Amino acid sequence: MTPGLDTALILRTSALGQRRRAWGVVLGIQTGTLMWGAFTSLGVTALLTASHLAYTALR
């Protein structure tokens, strides 16, 4: 597998010498991944797929 956009964003941020900001990026990505996993396990993904209105409201 090749690195994705998340990895590219982290590498770019840290390469610019912004180590603290890079850790913030990592924390944000991991929080989003955790939230997506939790919502998926609760069946929210099926609801959002079926209802455009629910997707717009959550977004």
C-alpha distance matrix in Angstrom:
0.0 3.8 6.7 8.8 12.5 13.4 12.1 13.8 16.9 17.2 16.8 19.3 21.7 21.8 22.2 25.2 26.8 26.7 25.6 27.3 25.9 22.3 23.1 24.5 21.3 19.4 22.2 22.2 18.5 18.9 22.2 20.9 18.2 21.0 23.4 21.2 20.8 24.6 25.5 23.5 25.2 28.5 28.0 28.1 25.2 27.4 30.2 28.4 27.1 30.7 32.6 32.0 34.8 33.1 29.9 32.0 34.0 31.0 29.4
3.8 0.0 3.8 6.3 9.8 11.3 9.6 10.5 13.9 14.5 13.8 16.0 18.7 19.0 19.0 21.9 23.8 23.9 23.1 25.1 23.5 20.0 21.2 22.6 19.2 17.8 21.0 20.8 17.3 18.4 21.7 20.4 18.2 21.4 23.6 21.6 21.8 25.5 26.3 24.6 26.7 29.7 29.3 28.9 26.0 28.5 31.0 28.8 27.7 31.4 32.9 31.9 34.6 33.1 29.6 31.4 33.4 30.6 28.5
6.7 3.8 0.0 3.8 6.9 7.8 5.8 7.1 10.3 10.8 10.4 12.7 15.1 15.5 15.9 18.7 20.5 20.3 19.6 21.4 19.7 16.2 17.6 18.8 15.5 14.2 17.5 17.3 14.0 15.3 18.7 17.6 15.8 19.0 21.3 19.7 20.2 23.7 24.6 23.5 25.6 28.5 28.3 27.6 25.0 27.9 30.1 27.6 27.1 30.9 31.9 30.8 33.2 31.6 28.1 29.6 31.4 28.5 26.3
8.8 6.3 3.8 0.0 3.8 5.4 5.5 6.4 8.8 10.3 10.9 12.4 14.5 15.8 16.5 18.7 20.7 20.1 19.7 21.0 18.8 15.6 17.1 17.6 14.0 13.2 16.2 15.3 11.9 13.8 16.8 15.1 13.7 17.2 18.9 17.1 18.2 21.7 22.1 21.1 23.7 26.2 25.9 24.8 22.2 25.1 27.0 24.4 23.9 27.7 28.6 27.3 29.6 28.1 24.6 25.9 27.9 25.0 22.8
12.5 9.8 6.9 3.8 0.0 3.8 5.4 5.0 6.1 8.6 9.8 10.4 12.2 14.2 15.0 16.6 18.9 17.9 18.0 19.1 16.4 13.8 15.6 15.6 11.8 12.0 15.0 13.5 10.6 13.4 15.8 13.9 13.6 17.2 18.4 16.9 18.7 21.8 22.0 21.5 24.3 26.5 26.2 24.6 22.1 25.2 26.7 23.7 23.6 27.3 27.7 26.0 28.0 26.8 23.1 24.0 26.0 23.2 20.6
13.4 11.3 7.8 5.4 3.8 0.0 3.8 5.4 5.2 6.3 8.7 10.0 10.8 12.5 14.2 15.8 17.4 16.0 15.5 16.3 13.8 11.0 12.3 12.3 8.6 8.3 11.3 10.2 7.2 9.8 12.5 11.3 10.9 14.3 15.8 15.0 16.6 19.5 20.1 20.1 22.6 24.7 25.0 23.4 21.4 24.8 26.2 23.4 23.8 27.5 27.8 26.4 28.1 26.4 22.9 23.9 25.3 22.3 20.0
12.1 9.6 5.8 5.5 5.4 3.8 0.0 3.8 5.4 5.1 6.1 8.5 9.9 10.6 12.0 14.3 15.8 15.0 14.3 15.8 14.0 10.5 12.0 13.2 9.9 9.0 12.5 12.5 9.7 11.6 14.9 14.3 13.5 16.6 18.7 18.0 19.1 22.1 23.1 22.9 25.1 27.5 27.9 26.7 24.6 28.0 29.5 26.9 27.1 30.9 31.4 30.0 31.8 30.1 26.6 27.7 29.1 26.0 23.8
13.8 10.5 7.1 6.4 5.0 5.4 3.8 0.0 3.8 5.5 5.1 6.0 8.5 9.9 10.3 12.3 14.6 14.2 14.4 16.3 14.0 11.0 13.5 14.3 10.9 11.2 14.8 14.2 12.0 14.6 17.4 16.5 16.3 19.6 21.2 20.4 21.9 24.9 25.6 25.4 27.9 30.2 30.3 28.7 26.5 29.8 31.2 28.3 28.4 32.1 32.4 30.6 32.4 31.1 27.5 28.1 29.8 27.0 24.3
16.9 13.9 10.3 8.8 6.1 5.2 5.4 3.8 0.0 3.8 5.5 5.2 6.1 8.6 9.8 10.9 13.0 11.9 12.4 13.6 10.8 8.4 11.1 11.2 7.8 9.1 12.4 11.5 10.0 13.1 15.4 14.6 15.2 18.3 19.6 19.3 21.2 23.8 24.3 24.7 27.3 29.2 29.5 27.6 25.8 29.2 30.2 27.2 27.7 31.4 31.2 29.3 30.8 29.4 25.9 26.2 27.6 24.8 22.1
17.2 14.5 10.8 10.3 8.6 6.3 5.1 5.5 3.8 0.0 3.8 5.5 5.2 6.2 8.5 10.1 11.2 10.0 9.5 11.0 9.0 5.6 8.1 9.3 6.4 6.8 10.4 10.7 9.5 11.8 14.5 14.6 15.0 17.6 19.4 19.6 21.1 23.5 24.6 25.1 27.3 29.3 30.1 28.4 26.9 30.5 31.5 28.8 29.6 33.3 33.2 31.6 32.9 31.1 27.8 28.3 29.4 26.3 23.9
16.8 13.8 10.4 10.9 9.8 8.7 6.1 5.1 5.5 3.8 0.0 3.8 5.5 5.2 5.9 8.6 10.1 10.2 10.0 12.5 11.1 7.8 10.6 12.5 10.0 10.2 13.9 14.5 13.1 15.2 18.1 18.3 18.3 21.0 23.0 23.0 24.2 26.9 28.0 28.3 30.4 32.6 33.3 31.8 30.0 33.5 34.7 31.9 32.4 36.2 36.2 34.5 36.0 34.4 31.0 31.5 32.8 29.8 27.3
19.3 16.0 12.7 12.4 10.4 10.0 8.5 6.0 5.2 5.5 3.8 0.0 3.8 5.5 5.1 6.3 9.0 9.2 10.4 12.8 10.7 8.5 12.0 13.0 10.6 12.0 15.4 15.3 14.5 17.2 19.6 19.3 20.0 22.9 24.3 24.3 26.1 28.6 29.4 29.8 32.2 34.1 34.6 32.7 30.9 34.4 35.3 32.3 32.9 36.5 36.3 34.2 35.6 34.3 30.8 30.9 32.3 29.6 26.8
21.7 18.7 15.1 14.5 12.2 10.8 9.9 8.5 6.1 5.2 5.5 3.8 0.0 3.8 5.5 5.4 7.0 6.0 7.4 9.3 7.0 5.3 9.1 9.9 8.2 10.2 13.1 13.2 13.3 15.9 17.9 18.1 19.3 21.8 23.1 23.6 25.5 27.6 28.5 29.4 31.6 33.4 34.1 32.1 30.8 34.4 35.0 32.1 33.0 36.6 36.1 34.1 35.1 33.7 30.3 30.3 31.2 28.5 25.8
21.8 19.0 15.5 15.8 14.2 12.5 10.6 9.9 8.6 6.2 5.2 5.5 3.8 0.0 3.8 5.3 5.3 5.2 5.2 8.3 7.6 5.4 8.5 10.6 9.7 10.6 13.6 14.7 14.7 16.6 18.9 19.8 20.5 22.6 24.5 25.2 26.6 28.7 30.1 30.9 32.8 34.8 35.8 34.1 32.8 36.4 37.3 34.5 35.5 39.1 38.8 37.1 38.1 36.4 33.2 33.3 34.1 31.2 28.7
22.2 19.0 15.9 16.5 15.0 14.2 12.0 10.3 9.8 8.5 5.9 5.1 5.5 3.8 0.0 3.8 5.2 7.3 8.3 11.7 10.9 9.1 12.3 14.3 13.0 14.0 17.3 18.0 17.7 19.8 22.3 22.8 23.4 25.8 27.7 28.0 29.5 31.8 33.0 33.6 35.7 37.7 38.5 36.8 35.2 38.7 39.7 36.8 37.5 41.2 40.9 39.0 40.2 38.8 35.4 35.4 36.6 33.8 31.1
25.2 21.9 18.7 18.7 16.6 15.8 14.3 12.3 10.9 10.1 8.6 6.3 5.4 5.3 3.8 0.0 3.8 5.6 8.3 11.0 9.9 9.4 12.9 14.1 13.2 15.1 17.9 18.3 18.6 21.0 23.0 23.5 24.6 27.0 28.4 29.0 30.8 32.9 33.9 34.8 37.0 38.7 39.5 37.5 36.1 39.6 40.3 37.2 38.2 41.7 41.1 38.9 39.9 38.6 35.3 35.0 36.0 33.5 30.6
26.8 23.8 20.5 20.7 18.9 17.4 15.8 14.6 13.0 11.2 10.1 9.0 7.0 5.3 5.2 3.8 0.0 3.8 5.8 8.8 9.0 8.8 11.7 13.4 13.5 15.0 17.4 18.5 19.2 21.1 23.0 24.1 25.2 27.1 28.8 29.8 31.3 33.2 34.5 35.6 37.5 39.2 40.4 38.5 37.3 41.0 41.6 38.8 39.9 43.5 42.9 40.9 41.6 40.1 36.9 36.7 37.4 34.7 32.1
26.7 23.9 20.3 20.1 17.9 16.0 15.0 14.2 11.9 10.0 10.2 9.2 6.0 5.2 7.3 5.6 3.8 0.0 3.8 5.6 5.3 6.2 8.9 10.0 10.5 12.5 14.4 15.3 16.5 18.5 20.0 21.2 22.7 24.4 25.8 27.1 28.8 30.4 31.6 33.0 34.9 36.4 37.6 35.6 34.7 38.5 38.9 36.1 37.5 40.9 40.2 38.2 38.8 37.1 34.1 33.8 34.3 31.6 29.1
25.6 23.1 19.6 19.7 18.0 15.5 14.3 14.4 12.4 9.5 10.0 10.4 7.4 5.2 8.3 8.3 5.8 3.8 0.0 3.8 5.5 5.0 6.4 8.8 9.8 10.7 12.5 14.3 15.4 16.7 18.4 20.1 21.2 22.6 24.4 25.9 27.2 28.7 30.4 31.7 33.2 34.9 36.4 34.7 34.0 37.7 38.3 35.8 37.2 40.7 40.2 38.6 39.2 37.2 34.3 34.3 34.6 31.6 29.5
27.3 25.1 21.4 21.0 19.1 16.3 15.8 16.3 13.6 11.0 12.5 12.8 9.3 8.3 11.7 11.0 8.8 5.6 3.8 0.0 3.8 5.4 5.2 6.5 8.9 10.0 10.7 12.6 14.5 15.5 16.6 18.6 20.2 21.2 22.7 24.6 26.0 27.1 28.7 30.4 31.8 33.2 34.9 33.1 32.7 36.5 36.8 34.4 36.2 39.5 38.7 37.2 37.5 35.4 32.7 32.7 32.6 29.6 27.7
25.9 23.5 19.7 18.8 16.4 13.8 14.0 14.0 10.8 9.0 11.1 10.7 7.0 7.6 10.9 9.9 9.0 5.3 5.5 3.8 0.0 3.8 5.4 4.9 6.3 8.7 9.7 10.5 12.4 14.2 15.1 16.5 18.4 19.9 21.0 22.6 24.4 25.6 26.8 28.5 30.3 31.6 33.0 30.9 30.3 34.1 34.3 31.6 33.4 36.7 35.8 34.1 34.4 32.5 29.7 29.5 29.6 26.8 24.6
22.3 20.0 16.2 15.6 13.8 11.0 10.5 11.0 8.4 5.6 7.8 8.5 5.3 5.4 9.1 9.4 8.8 6.2 5.0 5.4 3.8 0.0 3.8 5.3 5.0 6.3 8.6 9.8 10.6 12.3 14.1 15.4 16.6 18.3 20.0 21.2 22.7 24.4 25.8 27.0 28.8 30.5 31.8 30.0 29.1 32.8 33.4 30.8 32.2 35.7 35.2 33.6 34.3 32.4 29.4 29.6 30.0 26.9 24.8
23.1 21.2 17.6 17.1 15.6 12.3 12.0 13.5 11.1 8.1 10.6 12.0 9.1 8.5 12.3 12.9 11.7 8.9 6.4 5.2 5.4 3.8 0.0 3.8 5.3 5.0 6.1 8.6 9.9 10.5 12.1 14.2 15.3 16.3 18.2 19.9 21.0 22.4 24.2 25.6 27.0 28.6 30.3 28.7 28.2 32.0 32.6 30.3 32.0 35.4 34.9 33.7 34.2 31.9 29.2 29.7 29.7 26.4 24.7
24.5 22.6 18.8 17.6 15.6 12.3 13.2 14.3 11.2 9.3 12.5 13.0 9.9 10.6 14.3 14.1 13.4 10.0 8.8 6.5 4.9 5.3 3.8 0.0 3.8 5.4 5.0 6.1 8.6 9.9 10.4 12.2 14.2 15.2 16.3 18.3 19.9 21.0 22.3 24.1 25.8 27.0 28.6 26.6 26.3 30.1 30.4 28.0 29.9 33.2 32.4 31.0 31.3 29.0 26.4 26.6 26.4 23.3 21.6
21.3 19.2 15.5 14.0 11.8 8.6 9.9 10.9 7.8 6.4 10.0 10.6 8.2 9.7 13.0 13.2 13.5 10.5 9.8 8.9 6.3 5.0 5.3 3.8 0.0 3.8 5.4 5.1 6.1 8.6 9.8 10.6 12.3 14.2 15.4 16.5 18.4 20.0 21.1 22.5 24.4 25.9 27.1 25.1 24.3 28.1 28.5 25.9 27.5 30.9 30.4 28.9 29.5 27.5 24.5 24.8 25.2 22.0 20.0
19.4 17.8 14.2 13.2 12.0 8.3 9.0 11.2 9.1 6.8 10.2 12.0 10.2 10.6 14.0 15.1 15.0 12.5 10.7 10.0 8.7 6.3 5.0 5.4 3.8 0.0 3.8 5.5 5.2 6.1 8.5 10.0 10.6 12.2 14.2 15.4 16.6 18.3 20.0 21.1 22.6 24.5 25.9 24.4 23.6 27.4 28.2 26.0 27.4 30.9 30.7 29.6 30.5 28.1 25.2 26.1 26.4 22.9 21.3
22.2 21.0 17.5 16.2 15.0 11.3 12.5 14.8 12.4 10.4 13.9 15.4 13.1 13.6 17.3 17.9 17.4 14.4 12.5 10.7 9.7 8.6 6.1 5.0 5.4 3.8 0.0 3.8 5.5 5.2 6.0 8.6 9.9 10.4 12.1 14.2 15.3 16.4 18.2 19.8 21.1 22.6 24.4 22.8 22.6 26.4 26.9 24.9 26.8 30.1 29.7 28.8 29.2 26.6 24.1 25.0 24.7 21.2 20.0
22.2 20.8 17.3 15.3 13.5 10.2 12.5 14.2 11.5 10.7 14.5 15.3 13.2 14.7 18.0 18.3 18.5 15.3 14.3 12.6 10.5 9.8 8.6 6.1 5.1 5.5 3.8 0.0 3.8 5.5 5.1 6.2 8.6 9.9 10.5 12.2 14.3 15.3 16.4 18.2 20.0 21.2 22.6 20.6 20.2 24.0 24.3 22.0 23.9 27.2 26.5 25.4 25.8 23.4 20.8 21.4 21.3 17.9 16.4
18.5 17.3 14.0 11.9 10.6 7.2 9.7 12.0 10.0 9.5 13.1 14.5 13.3 14.7 17.7 18.6 19.2 16.5 15.4 14.5 12.4 10.6 9.9 8.6 6.1 5.2 5.5 3.8 0.0 3.8 5.5 5.2 6.2 8.7 10.0 10.6 12.4 14.3 15.4 16.4 18.5 20.2 21.2 19.5 18.6 22.3 23.1 20.8 22.2 25.7 25.5 24.5 25.4 23.1 20.2 21.3 21.7 18.2 16.6
18.9 18.4 15.3 13.8 13.4 9.8 11.6 14.6 13.1 11.8 15.2 17.2 15.9 16.6 19.8 21.0 21.1 18.5 16.7 15.5 14.2 12.3 10.5 9.9 8.6 6.1 5.2 5.5 3.8 0.0 3.8 5.4 5.0 6.1 8.6 9.8 10.6 12.3 14.2 15.2 16.6 18.5 20.1 18.9 18.3 22.1 23.1 21.3 22.8 26.2 26.3 25.8 26.7 23.9 21.3 22.9 22.9 19.2 18.3
22.2 21.7 18.7 16.8 15.8 12.5 14.9 17.4 15.4 14.5 18.1 19.6 17.9 18.9 22.3 23.0 23.0 20.0 18.4 16.6 15.1 14.1 12.1 10.4 9.8 8.5 6.0 5.1 5.5 3.8 0.0 3.8 5.4 5.1 6.1 8.6 9.9 10.5 12.2 14.1 15.4 16.6 18.5 16.9 17.0 20.8 21.2 19.6 21.6 24.7 24.5 24.1 24.4 21.5 19.3 20.7 20.2 16.4 16.0
20.9 20.4 17.6 15.1 13.9 11.3 14.3 16.5 14.6 14.6 18.3 19.3 18.1 19.8 22.8 23.5 24.1 21.2 20.1 18.6 16.5 15.4 14.2 12.2 10.6 10.0 8.6 6.2 5.2 5.4 3.8 0.0 3.8 5.4 5.1 6.1 8.6 9.9 10.5 12.1 14.2 15.4 16.5 14.6 14.2 18.0 18.4 16.4 18.3 21.5 21.2 20.7 21.3 18.6 16.1 17.5 17.5 13.8 13.0
18.2 18.2 15.8 13.7 13.6 10.9 13.5 16.3 15.2 15.0 18.3 20.0 19.3 20.5 23.4 24.6 25.2 22.7 21.2 20.2 18.4 16.6 15.3 14.2 12.3 10.6 9.9 8.6 6.2 5.0 5.4 3.8 0.0 3.8 5.5 5.1 6.2 8.7 9.9 10.5 12.4 14.4 15.5 14.3 13.4 17.1 18.4 16.7 18.0 21.4 21.8 21.6 22.7 19.9 17.4 19.5 19.7 16.0 15.5
21.0 21.4 19.0 17.2 17.2 14.3 16.6 19.6 18.3 17.6 21.0 22.9 21.8 22.6 25.8 27.0 27.1 24.4 22.6 21.2 19.9 18.3 16.3 15.2 14.2 12.2 10.4 9.9 8.7 6.1 5.1 5.4 3.8 0.0 3.8 5.5 5.2 6.2 8.7 9.9 10.7 12.5 14.5 13.8 13.8 17.3 18.4 17.4 19.1 22.2 22.5 22.8 23.5 20.3 18.4 20.6 20.2 16.4 16.6
23.4 23.6 21.3 18.9 18.4 15.8 18.7 21.2 19.6 19.4 23.0 24.3 23.1 24.5 27.7 28.4 28.8 25.8 24.4 22.7 21.0 20.0 18.2 16.3 15.4 14.2 12.1 10.5 10.0 8.6 6.1 5.1 5.5 3.8 0.0 3.8 5.4 5.1 6.1 8.4 9.9 10.7 12.4 11.0 11.5 15.1 15.5 14.4 16.7 19.5 19.4 19.7 20.1 16.7 15.1 17.2 16.5 12.7 13.4
21.2 21.6 19.7 17.1 16.9 15.0 18.0 20.4 19.3 19.6 23.0 24.3 23.6 25.2 28.0 29.0 29.8 27.1 25.9 24.6 22.6 21.2 19.9 18.3 16.5 15.4 14.2 12.2 10.6 9.8 8.6 6.1 5.1 5.5 3.8 0.0 3.8 5.5 5.2 6.0 8.6 9.9 10.6 9.2 8.6 12.3 13.3 12.0 13.7 16.8 17.2 17.5 18.5 15.4 13.4 16.0 16.0 12.3 12.7
20.8 21.8 20.2 18.2 18.7 16.6 19.1 21.9 21.2 21.1 24.2 26.1 25.5 26.6 29.5 30.8 31.3 28.8 27.2 26.0 24.4 22.7 21.0 19.9 18.4 16.6 15.3 14.3 12.4 10.6 9.9 8.6 6.2 5.2 5.4 3.8 0.0 3.8 5.5 5.1 6.2 8.7 10.0 10.0 9.6 12.9 14.5 14.1 15.3 18.2 19.2 20.1 21.3 17.9 16.3 19.3 19.1 15.6 16.4
24.6 25.5 23.7 21.7 21.8 19.5 22.1 24.9 23.8 23.5 26.9 28.6 27.6 28.7 31.8 32.9 33.2 30.4 28.7 27.1 25.6 24.4 22.4 21.0 20.0 18.3 16.4 15.3 14.3 12.3 10.5 9.9 8.7 6.2 5.1 5.5 3.8 0.0 3.8 5.4 5.2 6.4 8.9 8.9 10.0 13.0 13.9 14.0 16.0 18.4 19.0 20.2 20.7 17.1 16.2 19.0 18.2 14.6 16.2
25.5 26.3 24.6 22.1 22.0 20.1 23.1 25.6 24.3 24.6 28.0 29.4 28.5 30.1 33.0 33.9 34.5 31.6 30.4 28.7 26.8 25.8 24.2 22.3 21.1 20.0 18.2 16.4 15.4 14.2 12.2 10.5 9.9 8.7 6.1 5.2 5.5 3.8 0.0 3.8 5.4 5.1 6.4 5.3 6.7 9.8 10.3 10.3 12.5 14.8 15.2 16.5 17.0 13.4 12.6 15.6 14.8 11.5 13.4
23.5 24.6 23.5 21.1 21.5 20.1 22.9 25.4 24.7 25.1 28.3 29.8 29.4 30.9 33.6 34.8 35.6 33.0 31.7 30.4 28.5 27.0 25.6 24.1 22.5 21.1 19.8 18.2 16.4 15.2 14.1 12.1 10.5 9.9 8.4 6.0 5.1 5.4 3.8 0.0 3.8 5.3 5.2 5.7 5.3 8.0 9.9 10.2 11.3 13.8 15.1 16.7 17.9 14.6 13.6 17.0 16.9 13.9 15.4
25.2 26.7 25.6 23.7 24.3 22.6 25.1 27.9 27.3 27.3 30.4 32.2 31.6 32.8 35.7 37.0 37.5 34.9 33.2 31.8 30.3 28.8 27.0 25.8 24.4 22.6 21.1 20.0 18.5 16.6 15.4 14.2 12.4 10.7 9.9 8.6 6.2 5.2 5.4 3.8 0.0 3.8 5.5 7.6 8.4 10.2 12.0 13.2 14.3 16.2 17.7 19.7 20.7 17.2 16.7 20.1 19.6 16.6 18.5
28.5 29.7 28.5 26.2 26.5 24.7 27.5 30.2 29.2 29.3 32.6 34.1 33.4 34.8 37.7 38.7 39.2 36.4 34.9 33.2 31.6 30.5 28.6 27.0 25.9 24.5 22.6 21.2 20.2 18.5 16.6 15.4 14.4 12.5 10.7 9.9 8.7 6.4 5.1 5.3 3.8 0.0 3.8 5.6 8.0 9.3 10.0 11.8 13.6 14.8 15.8 18.1 18.5 14.9 15.1 18.5 17.4 14.7 17.3
28.0 29.3 28.3 25.9 26.2 25.0 27.9 30.3 29.5 30.1 33.3 34.6 34.1 35.8 38.5 39.5 40.4 37.6 36.4 34.9 33.0 31.8 30.3 28.6 27.1 25.9 24.4 22.6 21.2 20.1 18.5 16.5 15.5 14.5 12.4 10.6 10.0 8.9 6.4 5.2 5.5 3.8 0.0 3.8 5.4 5.6 6.9 9.1 10.3 11.4 12.8 15.4 16.3 12.9 13.2 16.8 16.3 14.1 16.5
28.1 28.9 27.6 24.8 24.6 23.4 26.7 28.7 27.6 28.4 31.8 32.7 32.1 34.1 36.8 37.5 38.5 35.6 34.7 33.1 30.9 30.0 28.7 26.6 25.1 24.4 22.8 20.6 19.5 18.9 16.9 14.6 14.3 13.8 11.0 9.2 10.0 8.9 5.3 5.7 7.6 5.6 3.8 0.0 3.8 5.4 5.1 6.2 8.6 9.9 10.5 12.5 13.1 9.6 9.7 13.2 12.6 10.3 12.8
25.2 26.0 25.0 22.2 22.1 21.4 24.6 26.5 25.8 26.9 30.0 30.9 30.8 32.8 35.2 36.1 37.3 34.7 34.0 32.7 30.3 29.1 28.2 26.3 24.3 23.6 22.6 20.2 18.6 18.3 17.0 14.2 13.4 13.8 11.5 8.6 9.6 10.0 6.7 5.3 8.4 8.0 5.4 3.8 0.0 3.8 5.4 5.1 6.1 8.6 9.9 11.6 13.2 10.3 9.3 13.0 13.5 11.3 12.7
27.4 28.5 27.9 25.1 25.2 24.8 28.0 29.8 29.2 30.5 33.5 34.4 34.4 36.4 38.7 39.6 41.0 38.5 37.7 36.5 34.1 32.8 32.0 30.1 28.1 27.4 26.4 24.0 22.3 22.1 20.8 18.0 17.1 17.3 15.1 12.3 12.9 13.0 9.8 8.0 10.2 9.3 5.6 5.4 3.8 0.0 3.8 5.5 5.1 6.2 8.6 11.2 13.0 10.6 10.5 14.2 14.9 13.4 15.2
30.2 31.0 30.1 27.0 26.7 26.2 29.5 31.2 30.2 31.5 34.7 35.3 35.0 37.3 39.7 40.3 41.6 38.9 38.3 36.8 34.3 33.4 32.6 30.4 28.5 28.2 26.9 24.3 23.1 23.1 21.2 18.4 18.4 18.4 15.5 13.3 14.5 13.9 10.3 9.9 12.0 10.0 6.9 5.1 5.4 3.8 0.0 3.8 5.4 5.2 6.0 8.9 9.9 7.3 8.2 11.7 11.8 11.0 13.3
28.4 28.8 27.6 24.4 23.7 23.4 26.9 28.3 27.2 28.8 31.9 32.3 32.1 34.5 36.8 37.2 38.8 36.1 35.8 34.4 31.6 30.8 30.3 28.0 25.9 26.0 24.9 22.0 20.8 21.3 19.6 16.4 16.7 17.4 14.4 12.0 14.1 14.0 10.3 10.2 13.2 11.8 9.1 6.2 5.1 5.5 3.8 0.0 3.8 5.4 5.2 6.6 8.2 5.8 5.0 8.7 9.7 8.6 10.2
27.1 27.7 27.1 23.9 23.6 23.8 27.1 28.4 27.7 29.6 32.4 32.9 33.0 35.5 37.5 38.2 39.9 37.5 37.2 36.2 33.4 32.2 32.0 29.9 27.5 27.4 26.8 23.9 22.2 22.8 21.6 18.3 18.0 19.1 16.7 13.7 15.3 16.0 12.5 11.3 14.3 13.6 10.3 8.6 6.1 5.1 5.4 3.8 0.0 3.8 5.7 7.1 10.0 8.8 7.6 11.0 12.8 12.1 12.9
30.7 31.4 30.9 27.7 27.3 27.5 30.9 32.1 31.4 33.3 36.2 36.5 36.6 39.1 41.2 41.7 43.5 40.9 40.7 39.5 36.7 35.7 35.4 33.2 30.9 30.9 30.1 27.2 25.7 26.2 24.7 21.5 21.4 22.2 19.5 16.8 18.2 18.4 14.8 13.8 16.2 14.8 11.4 9.9 8.6 6.2 5.2 5.4 3.8 0.0 3.8 6.7 9.1 8.5 8.9 11.9 13.3 13.4 14.8
32.6 32.9 31.9 28.6 27.7 27.8 31.4 32.4 31.2 33.2 36.2 36.3 36.1 38.8 40.9 41.1 42.9 40.2 40.2 38.7 35.8 35.2 34.9 32.4 30.4 30.7 29.7 26.5 25.5 26.3 24.5 21.2 21.8 22.5 19.4 17.2 19.2 19.0 15.2 15.1 17.7 15.8 12.8 10.5 9.9 8.6 6.0 5.2 5.7 3.8 0.0 3.8 5.4 5.3 6.4 8.8 10.0 10.9 12.5
32.0 31.9 30.8 27.3 26.0 26.4 30.0 30.6 29.3 31.6 34.5 34.2 34.1 37.1 39.0 38.9 40.9 38.2 38.6 37.2 34.1 33.6 33.7 31.0 28.9 29.6 28.8 25.4 24.5 25.8 24.1 20.7 21.6 22.8 19.7 17.5 20.1 20.2 16.5 16.7 19.7 18.1 15.4 12.5 11.6 11.2 8.9 6.6 7.1 6.7 3.8 0.0 3.8 5.5 5.0 6.2 8.6 10.0 10.5
34.8 34.6 33.2 29.6 28.0 28.1 31.8 32.4 30.8 32.9 36.0 35.6 35.1 38.1 40.2 39.9 41.6 38.8 39.2 37.5 34.4 34.3 34.2 31.3 29.5 30.5 29.2 25.8 25.4 26.7 24.4 21.3 22.7 23.5 20.1 18.5 21.3 20.7 17.0 17.9 20.7 18.5 16.3 13.1 13.2 13.0 9.9 8.2 10.0 9.1 5.4 3.8 0.0 3.8 5.4 5.1 6.1 8.7 9.9
33.1 33.1 31.6 28.1 26.8 26.4 30.1 31.1 29.4 31.1 34.4 34.3 33.7 36.4 38.8 38.6 40.1 37.1 37.2 35.4 32.5 32.4 31.9 29.0 27.5 28.1 26.6 23.4 23.1 23.9 21.5 18.6 19.9 20.3 16.7 15.4 17.9 17.1 13.4 14.6 17.2 14.9 12.9 9.6 10.3 10.6 7.3 5.8 8.8 8.5 5.3 5.5 3.8 0.0 3.8 5.5 5.1 6.2 8.5
29.9 29.6 28.1 24.6 23.1 22.9 26.6 27.5 25.9 27.8 31.0 30.8 30.3 33.2 35.4 35.3 36.9 34.1 34.3 32.7 29.7 29.4 29.2 26.4 24.5 25.2 24.1 20.8 20.2 21.3 19.3 16.1 17.4 18.4 15.1 13.4 16.3 16.2 12.6 13.6 16.7 15.1 13.2 9.7 9.3 10.5 8.2 5.0 7.6 8.9 6.4 5.0 5.4 3.8 0.0 3.8 5.5 5.3 6.1
32.0 31.4 29.6 25.9 24.0 23.9 27.7 28.1 26.2 28.3 31.5 30.9 30.3 33.3 35.4 35.0 36.7 33.8 34.3 32.7 29.5 29.6 29.7 26.6 24.8 26.1 25.0 21.4 21.3 22.9 20.7 17.5 19.5 20.6 17.2 16.0 19.3 19.0 15.6 17.0 20.1 18.5 16.8 13.2 13.0 14.2 11.7 8.7 11.0 11.9 8.8 6.2 5.1 5.5 3.8 0.0 3.8 5.5 5.1
34.0 33.4 31.4 27.9 26.0 25.3 29.1 29.8 27.6 29.4 32.8 32.3 31.2 34.1 36.6 36.0 37.4 34.3 34.6 32.6 29.6 30.0 29.7 26.4 25.2 26.4 24.7 21.3 21.7 22.9 20.2 17.5 19.7 20.2 16.5 16.0 19.1 18.2 14.8 16.9 19.6 17.4 16.3 12.6 13.5 14.9 11.8 9.7 12.8 13.3 10.0 8.6 6.1 5.1 5.5 3.8 0.0 3.8 5.5
31.0 30.6 28.5 25.0 23.2 22.3 26.0 27.0 24.8 26.3 29.8 29.6 28.5 31.2 33.8 33.5 34.7 31.6 31.6 29.6 26.8 26.9 26.4 23.3 22.0 22.9 21.2 17.9 18.2 19.2 16.4 13.8 16.0 16.4 12.7 12.3 15.6 14.6 11.5 13.9 16.6 14.7 14.1 10.3 11.3 13.4 11.0 8.6 12.1 13.4 10.9 10.0 8.7 6.2 5.3 5.5 3.8 0.0 3.8
29.4 28.5 26.3 22.8 20.6 20.0 23.8 24.3 22.1 23.9 27.3 26.8 25.8 28.7 31.1 30.6 32.1 29.1 29.5 27.7 24.6 24.8 24.7 21.6 20.0 21.3 20.0 16.4 16.6 18.3 16.0 13.0 15.5 16.6 13.4 12.7 16.4 16.2 13.4 15.4 18.5 17.3 16.5 12.8 12.7 15.2 13.3 10.2 12.9 14.8 12.5 10.5 9.9 8.5 6.1 5.1 5.5 3.8 0.0
